[in-house]
Amino acid sequence: MKGSDLLTIGELAERTGLSVSAIRFYEEKGLVHPTRNQGGQRRFLRADIRRLSFVLVSQEFGFTIGEIATQLARLPENRAPTKADWTRISREFRVHLDQRIERMTALRNKLDACIGCGCLSMKSCQLYNSGDAASRHGRGPRYLLGDRPDIEE
């Protein structure tokens, strides 16, 4: 591999728009794997531009660092990923995105109906949570997320 095929952390930061500290964070999380030159300085593959761009886009879609790391671990570390490599990952992400879109659409529809109704009915309101009964279902706004209240309607 030629030296010109490698980027310094500053060059990678400039190309991706990320701060140097963000690149170090992603390295710490195992999303990029720089080599070191004889002086101990990090050197990144040009393919790391694409890896970090994938990280940024994935985060915009709401994927966690752990979920992103799982997918990136499926890519080769010492060569640029091929179209087939990216296609394999995009298929799996598409499934997750479709599921999230369905959940978000359902939540939006419930929220529109709930906030817009104005009834504040204690029997059917998805925000009402007497005595924190929803906590038995887990954290968060459980009734809006699809759990059913114990109150008979």
C-alpha positions in Angstrom: 0.0 0.0 0.0 1.5 3.4 -1.0 1.8 6.2 1.5 -0.4 8.3 -0.7 -3.2 5.8 -0.2 -3.2 6.6 3.5 -4.7 9.7 5.2 -3.7 11.4 8.4 -6.3 11.9 11.0 -6.4 15.6 10.0 -6.9 14.8 6.4 -9.7 12.4 7.3 -11.3 15.0 9.5 -11.2 17.6 6.7 -12.7 15.1 4.2 -15.5 13.8 6.4 -16.3 17.0 8.3 -15.8 15.2 11.6 -13.6 16.6 14.3 -10.4 14.8 15.2 -11.9 13.9 18.6 -14.9 12.3 16.9 -12.7 10.2 14.7 -10.8 9.1 17.8 -14.1 8.2 19.4 -15.2 6.1 16.4 -11.8 4.4 16.5 -12.3 3.6 20.2 -15.6 2.1 19.4 -14.1 -0.1 16.7 -15.7 1.6 13.7 -12.4 2.5 12.0 -9.0 0.7 12.4 -6.1 3.0 11.5 -2.5 1.7 11.2 0.4 3.5 12.7 3.4 4.9 10.9 7.0 4.5 12.2 6.4 7.6 14.3 3.3 6.2 15.9 0.9 8.5 14.0 -2.5 7.2 12.9 -2.9 6.5 9.2 -6.3 5.8 7.7 -7.3 4.1 4.5 -9.2 6.2 1.9 -12.0 3.6 2.4 -12.4 5.0 5.9 -14.0 8.1 4.4 -16.9 5.8 3.3 -17.0 4.0 6.6 -17.3 7.2 8.5 -19.9 8.6 6.1 -21.9 5.4 6.7 -21.6 6.0 10.4 -22.9 9.5 10.1 -25.8 8.5 7.8 -26.7 5.6 10.1 -26.8 7.8 13.1 -29.1 10.2 11.3 -31.4 7.2 10.8 -31.3 6.5 14.5 -29.0 3.5 14.6 -26.9 3.2 17.7 -23.1 3.0 17.7 -23.5 -0.7 18.7 -25.8 -1.5 15.7 -23.5 0.4 13.4 -20.4 -1.4 14.7 -22.1 -4.8 14.2 -22.7 -4.0 10.5 -19.3 -2.5 9.9 -17.7 -5.6 11.5 -19.0 -7.5 8.5 -16.9 -5.3 6.1 -13.3 -6.1 5.3 -10.8 -4.0 7.3 -7.8 -4.0 5.0 -9.5 -3.1 1.7 -12.2 -0.9 0.3 -15.6 -2.6 0.6 -17.1 -3.7 -2.7 -20.5 -3.0 -4.0 -21.6 -6.4 -2.9 -20.3 -5.7 0.6 -22.4 -2.5 0.8 -25.4 -4.2 -0.8 -25.4 -6.9 1.9 -25.4 -4.3 4.7 -28.0 -2.0 3.0 -30.4 -4.9 2.7 -30.3 -5.6 6.5 -30.5 -1.9 7.3 -33.5 -1.5 5.0 -35.4 -4.2 7.0 -34.6 -2.3 10.2 -35.6 1.1 8.6 -38.9 -0.3 7.3 -39.7 -1.5 10.8 -38.8 1.8 12.3 -40.9 3.7 9.7 -43.9 1.5 10.6 -43.5 2.1 14.3 -42.9 5.8 13.8 -46.0 6.1 11.6 -48.1 4.3 14.2 -46.7 6.5 16.9 -47.3 9.7 14.9 -50.9 8.7 14.2 -51.6 7.9 17.8 -49.9 11.1 18.9 -52.0 13.2 16.4 -55.2 11.6 17.6 -54.2 11.9 21.3 -53.0 15.5 21.3 -55.6 16.6 18.9 -58.6 15.0 20.6 -58.8 17.2 23.7 -60.9 14.7 25.6 -58.4 13.7 28.3 -60.6 10.7 28.9 -59.1 8.7 31.8 -60.3 5.4 30.3 -58.9 5.9 26.8 -56.2 8.5 27.1 -52.8 7.0 26.0 -51.0 9.6 28.1 -52.9 8.9 31.4 -50.9 6.6 33.6 -52.6 6.4 37.0 -50.2 5.2 39.7 -47.5 4.6 37.1 -49.2 1.3 36.1 -47.5 1.4 32.7 -44.1 0.8 34.4 -44.8 -2.9 34.5 -44.5 -2.9 30.7 -41.0 -1.2 30.8 -39.6 2.3 30.4 -41.0 5.1 28.3 -44.5 6.1 27.2 -45.7 2.5 27.1 -49.3 3.1 26.0 -48.2 5.3 23.1 -45.7 2.6 22.2 -48.5 0.0 21.9 -48.9 -1.6 25.3 -52.5 -1.8 26.6 -53.6 -0.1 29.8 -55.2 -2.4 32.4 -58.2 -0.1 32.6 -61.3 -1.5 30.8 -62.6 0.9 28.1 
